[in-house]
């Protein structure tokens, strides 16, 4: 997915869209830019706010517009669930996002590459599809031949330094784990205002 100059996009959409932009130095720079923009612009329309939230969520998960729109359509058509909850589940339960949530990679982009290169097993089978949908009860593991690969070499030590999301489990020694429950807003913060996102596409 081509996103152009990353820090420029992060200043417009917020630091959450790129993990490497989440630093104090960037936050101060973004705050100065925001003040300058407020001086030169009037009030943002409701449509503009909704578009901004849509872009923020889409870029955070690294999705193309068509792919993101399909997730929104599925969420709006869901029966027995709030569309916002369903959209949140669809985004969080992508395999690349789960790999990132487990801390196996520093960014979601790196997680997509890890999956695409065949390092990840889903329910005992190697998959190269970053968008593969993961469900409650599914098992995720690192392929045996990949356990000493590059960024994974010292993963056991790094894993002890981070907090695992409550809906995921992971054994750093065997390099495998799973999804214990469906993520919600409390266990996995939404990347943006999903209500605004759904309103944007419902126009």
C-alpha positions as CSV (number, residue, x, y, z in Angstrom):
1,X,0.0,0.0,0.0
2,X,1.5,3.3,-1.1
3,X,1.0,6.1,1.5
4,X,3.5,8.8,0.5
5,X,5.6,10.7,3.0
6,X,4.6,9.0,6.3
7,X,5.2,11.8,8.8
8,X,3.3,14.2,6.7
9,X,0.3,11.8,6.6
10,X,0.7,11.2,10.4
11,X,0.5,15.0,11.0
12,X,-2.7,15.1,9.1
13,X,-4.4,12.0,10.5
14,X,-2.7,11.6,13.9
15,X,0.3,9.7,15.1
16,X,-1.7,6.4,15.6
17,X,-1.6,5.7,11.8
18,X,2.2,5.0,11.9
19,X,3.8,3.4,15.0
20,X,7.2,5.2,14.3
21,X,5.4,8.5,14.5
22,X,4.4,7.9,18.1
23,X,7.3,9.9,19.8
24,X,7.4,13.0,21.9
25,X,9.4,14.8,19.2
26,X,6.7,14.1,16.6
27,X,3.9,15.0,19.0
28,X,5.4,18.5,19.6
29,X,5.9,19.0,15.8
30,X,2.4,17.9,15.1
31,X,1.0,20.2,17.7
32,X,2.8,23.2,16.2
33,X,1.5,22.3,12.7
34,X,-2.1,21.9,14.1
35,X,-2.0,25.4,15.7
36,X,-0.8,27.0,12.4
37,X,-3.6,25.2,10.5
38,X,-6.3,26.4,13.0
39,X,-5.2,30.0,12.4
40,X,-5.6,29.8,8.7
41,X,-8.8,27.7,8.4
42,X,-12.4,27.9,9.5
43,X,-14.4,25.2,11.2
44,X,-14.2,21.7,9.7
45,X,-17.5,20.4,8.3
46,X,-19.1,17.2,9.7
47,X,-18.3,15.5,6.3
48,X,-14.7,16.6,6.7
49,X,-14.5,15.1,10.2
50,X,-16.0,11.8,9.0
51,X,-13.6,11.7,6.0
52,X,-10.6,12.3,8.4
53,X,-11.7,9.5,10.7
54,X,-12.2,7.2,7.7
55,X,-8.7,7.9,6.4
56,X,-7.2,7.5,9.9
57,X,-8.6,4.1,10.4
58,X,-7.9,2.9,6.8
59,X,-4.3,4.0,6.9
60,X,-3.7,2.7,10.4
61,X,-4.6,-0.8,9.3
62,X,-2.8,-0.4,6.0
63,X,-5.8,-1.1,3.8
64,X,-6.7,-0.1,0.2
65,X,-9.9,1.9,-0.2
66,X,-11.8,-1.0,-1.9
67,X,-10.8,-3.5,0.8
68,X,-11.8,-1.1,3.6
69,X,-15.1,-0.4,2.0
70,X,-15.8,-4.1,1.8
71,X,-15.3,-4.4,5.6
72,X,-17.7,-1.5,6.1
73,X,-20.3,-3.1,4.0
74,X,-20.0,-6.4,5.9
75,X,-20.3,-4.5,9.2
76,X,-23.4,-2.6,8.1
77,X,-25.0,-5.9,6.9
78,X,-24.2,-7.7,10.1
79,X,-27.2,-9.2,12.0
80,X,-27.3,-9.4,15.8
81,X,-24.4,-7.1,16.3
82,X,-23.7,-3.4,16.4
83,X,-22.1,-2.3,13.1
84,X,-19.3,-0.5,15.0
85,X,-18.5,-3.6,17.0
86,X,-18.5,-5.8,13.9
87,X,-16.2,-3.4,12.0
88,X,-13.8,-3.3,14.9
89,X,-13.8,-7.2,15.0
90,X,-13.2,-7.5,11.3
91,X,-10.2,-5.1,11.4
92,X,-8.7,-6.5,14.6
93,X,-9.0,-10.1,13.6
94,X,-7.0,-9.8,10.4
95,X,-4.0,-12.1,10.7
96,X,-1.5,-9.3,10.2
97,X,-3.0,-7.2,12.9
98,X,-3.0,-10.2,15.3
99,X,0.7,-10.8,14.6
100,X,1.4,-7.2,15.4
101,X,-0.8,-7.3,18.5
102,X,1.3,-10.2,19.7
103,X,4.4,-8.1,19.5
104,X,6.0,-10.3,16.9
105,X,6.8,-7.2,14.8
106,X,7.2,-3.5,15.6
107,X,4.6,-2.3,13.0
108,X,1.6,-3.7,11.2
109,X,3.4,-3.2,7.9
110,X,6.2,-5.5,9.1
111,X,3.5,-8.0,10.3
112,X,2.1,-8.1,6.7
113,X,5.5,-8.8,5.4
114,X,6.1,-11.6,7.9
115,X,2.8,-13.3,6.9
116,X,3.4,-12.8,3.2
117,X,6.9,-14.4,3.5
118,X,5.4,-17.5,5.0
119,X,6.7,-17.3,8.6
120,X,3.3,-17.6,10.3
121,X,1.1,-20.7,10.8
122,X,-2.6,-20.5,11.2
123,X,-4.2,-23.6,12.7
124,X,-1.2,-25.7,11.7
125,X,-1.1,-24.5,8.1
126,X,1.3,-22.0,6.6
127,X,-0.5,-19.0,5.1
128,X,0.8,-16.1,3.1
129,X,-2.4,-14.0,3.3
130,X,-2.1,-11.0,5.6
131,X,-5.9,-10.4,5.4
132,X,-6.8,-13.9,6.5
133,X,-9.7,-13.7,9.1
134,X,-8.8,-15.1,12.5
135,X,-11.6,-16.4,14.8
136,X,-12.0,-17.1,18.5
137,X,-10.2,-20.4,19.2
138,X,-7.8,-20.2,16.3
139,X,-4.1,-21.0,16.9
140,X,-1.2,-19.0,15.6
141,X,2.4,-20.1,15.5
142,X,5.7,-19.2,14.0
143,X,6.9,-21.8,11.5
144,X,9.7,-24.0,13.0
145,X,12.3,-22.9,10.4
146,X,11.5,-19.3,11.0
147,X,12.0,-19.2,14.8
148,X,15.6,-18.0,14.6
149,X,14.9,-15.6,11.7
150,X,16.1,-12.0,12.1
151,X,13.6,-10.0,14.3
152,X,12.4,-13.2,16.0
153,X,15.8,-14.3,17.3
154,X,15.5,-12.4,20.7
155,X,11.7,-12.4,20.8
156,X,11.5,-14.3,24.1
157,X,13.3,-11.5,25.9
158,X,11.3,-8.7,24.3
159,X,8.0,-10.5,25.0
160,X,8.6,-10.3,28.7
161,X,8.9,-6.5,28.5
162,X,5.4,-5.9,27.0
163,X,1.8,-6.4,28.0
164,X,-0.2,-8.9,25.9
165,X,-3.8,-7.9,25.0
166,X,-6.3,-9.8,27.2
167,X,-7.9,-11.4,24.2
168,X,-4.7,-13.1,23.0
169,X,-2.4,-15.7,24.5
170,X,1.2,-16.5,23.6
171,X,3.9,-18.9,24.7
172,X,7.3,-17.3,23.9
173,X,9.2,-20.6,24.3
174,X,7.1,-22.6,21.8
175,X,6.3,-19.4,19.8
176,X,2.6,-20.2,19.5
177,X,-0.6,-18.9,21.0
178,X,-4.2,-18.2,20.1
179,X,-7.3,-16.0,20.2
180,X,-9.1,-16.5,23.5
181,X,-12.0,-14.1,22.8
182,X,-13.3,-11.6,20.3
183,X,-11.6,-8.2,20.8
184,X,-13.8,-5.2,21.9
185,X,-13.1,-1.5,22.4
186,X,-11.9,-2.2,25.9
187,X,-9.4,-4.9,25.0
188,X,-8.2,-3.3,21.7
189,X,-8.6,0.4,21.3
190,X,-10.3,1.4,18.0
191,X,-8.0,3.2,15.6
192,X,-10.6,6.0,15.3
193,X,-14.2,7.0,15.5
194,X,-15.9,4.0,13.9
195,X,-19.3,5.6,14.1
196,X,-18.1,8.5,12.0
197,X,-16.6,6.0,9.5
198,X,-19.9,4.2,9.1
199,X,-21.7,7.5,8.7
200,X,-19.3,8.5,6.0
201,X,-20.1,5.4,3.9
202,X,-23.8,5.6,4.7
203,X,-24.3,8.9,3.0
